Amino acid sequence: MKAIQITAPYRMEVSDIRKPEVKAGEVLLKIKYVGFCGSDLNTYLGKNPMVKLPIIPGHEVGAVIETIGEGVPEGFKPGMNITVNPYTSCGTCASCRNVRVNACACNQTFSVQRHGAMTEYLALPWQKVIQAGDITPRDCALIEPMSVGFHAVARGEVTDMDTVMVIGCGMIGIGAIVRAALRGATVIAVDIDDRKLELAKRVGATYTINSKSENVQEQLAAYTAGYGADVVIEAVGSPVTYIMAIDAVAFTGRVVCIGYAQSEVSFQTKYFVQKEMDIRGSRNALPADFRAVIHYLNRGTCPKEELISAVVTPEQALEAMQAWAAEPGKVFRVLVEF
């Protein structure tokens, strides 16, 4: 069967690998669509230290059930539209004992610590298969990245009383904007791309700030009567945006960090104390976050077409990745169709 592999920095190829056999307790999936995410881009660019090459990328999955193995509970049927929980958990580390399995110390995510889903077929334990009802396989590939943004909003304990500033309006940031708006919060979206900011407004942002052309602190003060944001969600992963988050959060507010900065970040730590702020990490997503995204997609209000920048064949994947690397700020999601 076909599989896409990143074999070295700037090298990607379509190879032929053995089709998996379904075992007891497993479900065999016919992969339909898989999304490239930022971690896949970093792997292609040779900037992902957690990846050992060669590796099969992809953990944003839209598929249908092909075959059911012995011992799989009733309710799983061939032909069902599904997505996949691409994380693992050991069950014994501190995170797992605290029922926060998304942050398992031993986690192995598809396309990072283990091979991903950009293959024609994939066999998985049934517990990792998430039924998606009438959501199409193409749109199922949007569920996992949006769930990461949904989880960040949960980590920020966002309520309808909060003003939430989301820095970065990529796919994960859009997920955070959607979830914060659904919770009734006032949302301020920050990005350097006006097209992304327009989309942020359509999915729930009340205000937008172009941090390239506008003064973020002045605009934020105008929108919040000088108080700052109750919750700031950092969804970029750069020293500039990390510092922006600390500066922007209100006294006693919460900063939620999703993005990884590639280099060290220098902070004025006096703000940590003076503001008595909470700084919280947000990693991956929980099953409840997946369910919440599925519920949102079923509402029919998501501008899904605008979130999919391109749909390509496996043979076109390298060209699509090259185009994304050339203009990373212009892409939401590239889907590979099998």
C-alpha positions as CSV (number, residue, x, y, z in Angstrom):
1,M,0.0,0.0,0.0
2,K,1.1,3.6,-0.5
3,A,2.7,5.6,2.3
4,I,4.2,9.0,2.5
5,Q,7.6,9.2,4.3
6,I,9.8,12.1,5.3
7,T,13.2,10.4,4.8
8,A,15.5,13.4,5.5
9,P,15.2,17.2,5.8
10,Y,13.6,18.5,2.7
11,R,13.0,15.0,1.3
12,M,9.7,13.3,1.1
13,E,8.6,10.3,-1.0
14,V,5.8,7.9,-1.7
15,S,6.8,4.4,-0.8
16,D,5.2,1.0,-0.8
17,I,4.8,-0.7,2.6
18,R,2.9,-3.8,3.8
19,K,-0.8,-3.4,4.5
20,P,-1.5,-4.1,8.2
21,E,-3.5,-7.0,9.4
22,V,-6.2,-6.4,11.9
23,K,-5.7,-8.1,15.3
24,A,-8.0,-8.8,18.2
25,G,-9.2,-5.6,19.8
26,E,-8.3,-3.6,16.7
27,V,-10.1,-1.8,13.9
28,L,-8.7,-1.6,10.4
29,L,-9.3,1.9,8.9
30,K,-9.4,2.9,5.2
31,I,-7.7,6.3,5.3
32,K,-9.4,8.9,3.2
33,Y,-7.8,12.2,4.2
34,V,-4.9,13.2,6.5
35,G,-3.8,16.8,7.3
36,F,-0.3,18.1,7.4
37,C,0.3,20.1,10.6
38,G,3.0,22.4,11.9
39,S,4.9,19.6,13.5
40,D,5.0,17.8,10.1
41,L,6.3,21.0,8.5
42,N,9.1,21.3,11.1
43,T,10.0,17.7,10.6
44,Y,10.3,18.3,6.8
45,L,12.5,21.3,7.6
46,G,14.7,19.3,9.9
47,K,13.6,21.4,12.9
48,N,11.8,18.8,15.0
49,P,14.3,17.3,17.5
50,M,11.7,14.8,18.8
51,V,11.5,13.0,15.4
52,K,13.7,10.2,14.2
53,L,13.8,9.9,10.4
54,P,12.5,8.3,8.3
55,I,9.0,8.7,9.5
56,I,5.4,8.6,8.2
57,P,3.8,11.9,8.9
58,G,0.2,12.8,9.7
59,H,-2.0,12.6,12.8
60,E,-5.1,14.6,11.6
61,V,-7.2,11.8,10.3
62,G,-10.5,11.3,8.3
63,A,-11.2,7.6,7.6
64,V,-13.9,4.9,7.4
65,I,-13.9,1.6,9.2
66,E,-12.9,-1.2,6.9
67,T,-12.8,-4.3,9.1
68,I,-13.6,-5.1,12.8
69,G,-11.2,-7.3,14.7
70,E,-12.4,-9.9,17.4
71,G,-13.3,-8.5,20.7
72,V,-14.2,-5.0,19.5
73,P,-17.3,-3.7,21.3
74,E,-20.6,-3.5,19.5
75,G,-21.2,-0.1,17.9
76,F,-18.3,-0.1,15.6
77,K,-19.4,-1.0,12.1
78,P,-17.7,-1.1,8.7
79,G,-18.3,2.1,6.7
80,M,-18.5,4.4,9.7
81,N,-16.9,7.8,9.4
82,I,-14.3,8.2,12.1
83,T,-11.3,10.2,13.3
84,V,-8.4,9.1,15.4
85,N,-7.0,10.0,18.8
86,P,-3.3,10.0,17.8
87,Y,-1.8,10.1,21.3
88,T,-0.8,7.3,23.7
89,S,-0.8,7.2,27.5
90,C,1.0,4.9,29.9
91,G,-1.6,4.8,32.6
92,T,0.9,5.1,35.4
93,C,2.7,8.4,35.2
94,A,1.7,11.5,37.3
95,S,-0.4,12.9,34.4
96,C,-2.3,9.7,33.9
97,R,-2.9,9.2,37.6
98,N,-4.4,12.7,37.6
99,V,-6.6,11.7,34.6
100,R,-4.9,14.1,32.3
101,V,-3.8,11.5,29.9
102,N,-3.2,14.1,27.1
103,A,-0.1,15.2,29.0
104,C,1.3,11.7,29.6
105,A,5.0,11.7,30.3
106,C,5.4,8.7,28.0
107,N,3.1,10.0,25.2
108,Q,3.9,9.0,21.7
109,T,2.0,11.0,19.1
110,F,1.5,9.9,15.5
111,S,4.2,11.5,13.2
112,V,6.4,12.5,16.1
113,Q,7.5,9.7,18.3
114,R,5.9,7.0,16.0
115,H,4.8,6.6,12.5
116,G,1.7,8.6,11.5
117,A,-1.4,8.0,9.4
118,M,-0.4,9.0,5.8
119,T,-1.0,5.5,4.5
120,E,-3.8,3.8,2.7
121,Y,-4.7,1.6,5.7
122,L,-4.1,1.8,9.4
123,A,-4.9,-0.7,12.2
124,L,-5.5,0.7,15.7
125,P,-6.9,-0.4,19.0
126,W,-10.6,0.4,19.1
127,Q,-10.1,2.8,22.0
128,K,-8.3,5.2,19.6
129,V,-11.1,5.3,17.1
130,I,-13.6,8.2,17.5
131,Q,-16.9,7.9,15.7
132,A,-17.9,11.0,13.8
133,G,-21.5,10.3,12.7
134,D,-22.4,12.2,9.5
135,I,-19.3,14.3,9.4
136,T,-17.5,13.5,6.1
137,P,-14.1,11.9,6.2
138,R,-12.6,15.1,4.7
139,D,-14.0,17.2,7.5
140,C,-13.0,14.6,10.1
141,A,-9.4,15.6,9.4
142,L,-10.2,19.0,10.9
143,I,-11.3,17.6,14.3
144,E,-7.9,16.9,15.9
145,P,-6.3,20.3,15.3
146,M,-9.4,22.1,16.4
147,S,-9.6,20.0,19.5
148,V,-6.1,21.3,20.6
149,G,-7.5,24.8,20.5
150,F,-10.6,23.7,22.4
151,H,-8.5,22.1,25.0
152,A,-6.5,25.4,25.5
153,V,-9.8,27.1,26.3
154,A,-10.6,24.5,28.9
155,R,-7.2,24.9,30.4
156,G,-7.9,28.7,30.6
157,E,-11.2,28.0,32.4
158,V,-12.9,30.5,30.1
159,T,-16.4,31.8,31.0
160,D,-18.8,34.3,29.6
161,M,-17.4,36.9,31.9
162,D,-13.9,36.8,30.3
163,T,-12.2,38.7,27.6
164,V,-9.9,36.2,25.8
165,M,-7.0,37.2,23.6
166,V,-5.9,34.6,21.1
167,I,-2.4,35.2,19.6
168,G,-2.1,33.3,16.3
169,C,-5.0,32.6,14.0
170,G,-3.8,29.4,12.4
171,M,-5.9,26.2,12.7
172,I,-5.3,25.7,16.4
173,G,-5.9,29.4,17.2
174,I,-9.1,29.3,15.2
175,G,-10.2,26.4,17.3
176,A,-9.5,28.4,20.5
177,I,-11.5,31.3,19.1
178,V,-14.4,29.1,18.3
179,R,-14.5,27.5,21.7
180,A,-14.1,30.7,23.6
181,A,-16.9,32.3,21.6
182,L,-19.1,29.3,22.2
183,R,-18.5,29.8,26.0
184,G,-19.8,33.4,25.7
185,A,-16.4,35.1,26.1
186,T,-15.4,38.3,24.3
187,V,-12.6,37.3,22.0
188,I,-9.8,39.4,20.6
189,A,-7.8,37.7,17.8
190,V,-4.2,38.7,17.0
191,D,-2.3,37.8,13.9
192,I,-0.2,39.4,11.1
193,D,-2.4,38.3,8.3
194,D,-5.6,40.3,7.6
195,R,-7.2,37.3,5.8
196,K,-6.9,35.2,8.9
197,L,-8.2,38.0,11.1
198,E,-11.3,38.2,8.9
199,L,-11.9,34.5,9.3
200,A,-11.4,34.9,13.0
201,K,-14.3,37.4,13.1
202,R,-16.5,35.0,11.2
203,V,-15.9,32.2,13.7
204,G,-16.5,34.3,16.8
205,A,-13.9,37.0,17.4
206,T,-15.4,40.4,18.5
207,Y,-12.2,42.3,17.8
208,T,-9.0,41.8,15.8
209,I,-5.5,43.3,16.0
210,N,-2.9,43.1,13.2
211,S,0.2,43.0,15.3
212,K,2.3,43.9,12.2
213,S,0.5,47.1,11.5
214,E,-1.1,48.1,14.8
215,N,0.1,48.7,18.3
216,V,-1.1,45.7,20.3
217,Q,-1.0,47.2,23.7
218,E,-2.9,50.4,22.6
219,Q,-5.6,48.4,20.8
220,L,-5.9,46.0,23.7
221,A,-6.3,48.8,26.2
222,A,-9.0,50.4,24.0
223,Y,-10.9,47.1,23.9
224,T,-10.6,46.3,27.6
225,A,-10.9,49.7,29.2
226,G,-7.2,49.4,30.1
227,Y,-7.5,46.2,32.1
228,G,-6.0,43.7,29.6
229,A,-7.2,40.3,28.7
230,D,-8.5,37.9,31.4
231,V,-7.1,35.0,29.4
232,V,-4.4,35.0,26.8
233,I,-3.9,32.0,24.6
234,E,-0.5,31.8,22.9
235,A,-0.9,29.7,19.7
236,V,2.2,30.7,17.8
237,G,5.3,29.6,19.6
238,S,7.8,32.5,19.3
239,P,9.7,34.7,21.8
240,V,7.8,37.7,20.6
241,T,4.4,36.3,21.1
242,Y,5.3,34.7,24.5
243,I,6.4,38.2,25.8
244,M,3.2,39.7,24.2
245,A,1.1,37.3,26.2
246,I,2.7,38.2,29.5
247,D,2.4,41.9,28.7
248,A,-1.3,41.6,27.6
249,V,-2.8,39.5,30.4
250,A,-4.7,41.4,33.1
251,F,-3.7,41.4,36.7
252,T,-4.7,38.0,38.2
253,G,-5.3,36.7,34.6
254,R,-4.4,33.4,33.0
255,V,-1.9,32.8,30.2
256,V,-2.3,29.5,28.3
257,C,0.7,28.3,26.2
258,I,0.2,26.0,23.3
259,G,3.1,26.9,20.9
260,Y,6.7,25.8,21.4
261,A,9.3,28.6,21.1
262,Q,12.3,27.3,19.1
263,S,14.7,29.5,21.2
264,E,14.9,30.7,24.8
265,V,12.6,33.5,25.9
266,S,13.6,36.3,28.3
267,F,10.9,37.6,30.6
268,Q,10.5,40.4,33.0
269,T,9.6,38.1,35.9
270,K,8.3,41.0,38.0
271,Y,5.0,40.7,36.0
272,F,4.6,37.1,37.2
273,V,4.5,38.3,40.8
274,Q,2.9,41.8,40.4
275,K,0.0,40.4,38.3
276,E,-0.2,37.2,40.3
277,M,-0.9,35.6,37.0
278,D,-1.4,31.9,36.2
279,I,0.8,30.5,33.5
280,R,-0.6,27.2,32.1
281,G,0.6,24.8,29.5
282,S,-1.8,23.1,27.1
283,R,-0.9,19.9,25.4
284,N,-2.8,17.8,22.9
285,A,-6.5,17.2,23.7
286,L,-8.8,15.0,25.8
287,P,-11.7,12.9,24.5
288,A,-14.1,15.6,25.7
289,D,-12.4,18.1,23.5
290,F,-12.8,15.8,20.4
291,R,-16.5,15.4,21.3
292,A,-17.0,19.1,21.6
293,V,-15.4,19.7,18.2
294,I,-17.7,17.1,16.6
295,H,-20.7,18.8,18.3
296,Y,-19.6,22.1,16.8
297,L,-19.1,20.8,13.3
298,N,-22.6,19.2,13.5
299,R,-24.0,22.7,14.0
300,G,-23.2,23.5,10.4
301,T,-21.7,26.9,11.1
302,C,-18.0,26.1,10.6
303,P,-16.5,27.7,7.4
304,K,-14.8,24.4,6.6
305,E,-13.9,25.3,3.0
306,E,-11.9,28.2,4.2
307,L,-9.9,26.1,6.6
308,I,-8.7,23.7,3.9
309,S,-6.0,25.4,1.8
310,A,-5.5,22.5,-0.6
311,V,-6.3,18.9,-1.1
312,V,-3.5,16.9,-2.8
313,T,-2.7,13.4,-3.8
314,P,0.2,11.5,-2.2
315,E,2.3,12.2,-5.3
316,Q,1.6,16.0,-4.9
317,A,2.5,16.0,-1.2
318,L,6.1,17.1,-1.6
319,E,5.1,20.0,-3.8
320,A,2.5,21.1,-1.3
321,M,4.9,20.9,1.6
322,Q,7.5,23.0,-0.4
323,A,4.8,25.7,-1.1
324,W,3.8,25.7,2.6
325,A,7.5,26.1,3.7
326,A,7.9,29.0,1.3
327,E,4.8,30.8,2.7
328,P,3.9,29.3,6.1
329,G,1.6,32.1,7.1
330,K,-0.7,31.6,4.2
331,V,-1.8,28.0,4.9
332,F,-4.4,26.7,7.3
333,R,-4.5,23.0,6.4
334,V,-3.2,20.9,3.5
335,L,-5.1,17.6,3.2
336,V,-3.7,14.5,1.5
337,E,-6.4,12.4,-0.1
338,F,-5.8,8.6,-0.3
